């Protein structure tokens, strides 16, 4: 995957996260060695939400395509996907 198209987004998100982290967290000097774990926790949560939204978008596209072909949704259970960031729950398109 090429990161270049995402560089402005990465820079903007990194800056926003750093600004919020610096303004919200206390005792950063004493915790300096552990800050990467705190940031990793936040990034996992961001990744999980991004994956949820991407999967929801893909599902919506697939449902629209199938509906154009005359298919209908018969049931709509909730399903869990296990992604690298954690577990996300979505409505199944089937």
Protein Blocks (a to p, Z undefined) as FASTA:
>chain_A
ZZklmmmmmmmmmmmmmmmmmmmpghklmmmmmmmmmmmmmmmmmmmmmmmmmmmmmmmm
mmmmmmmnopacfbdcddddddfkbccddddfZZ
